Amino acid sequence: MTTQPARPDAPASPERTGSGRSHRGWWIFGTLAVAAATALAVWFGISATAGRVHWVYTGHDVVSESQVDIRFDLRRDPSRAVTCELEAQDGSHTVVGRTTVEVGPTDSSPSRHIESVQTATEAITGYLTQCWYSDEEPRDRG
């Protein structure tokens, strides 16, 4: 049986170096960093929407050539009045009617509402563009 001499650049035995521990440390650090970033994003999201009016457009009915009724639900502080801006459009997406309505306080939230928009010509659709508390300024206006 012949033995070959060991190469001078090869390790003598498969010893474990410290790199396994350092990789584990980076995994732990990375996991904690991702968890912290996720928690921060959730906190910013909740704080940015807390106390605001939330609405859900639930449909519209073309009542006549000069009126569209718009249905929507509001989730808000039920003790405060809310102002909503409604629009009606014709087949070429031209605004043919726009109105602002105030929805008074209610007993509970969410609440369902139907409001009318008078139109200059016949509309094919109507929708809600924005809502805000009546005692505050709209978010996208000065």
Salt bridges, closest charged atoms under 4 A:
ASP9 OD1 - ARG7 NE 3.27
ASP61 OD2 - ARG71 NH1 2.86
ASP73 OD1 - ARG112 NE 2.65
GLU85 OE2 - ARG141 NH2 2.50
GLU87 OE2 - ARG98 NH2 2.55
ASP135 OD1 - ARG80 NH2 2.69
GLU136 OE2 - ARG80 NH2 3.16
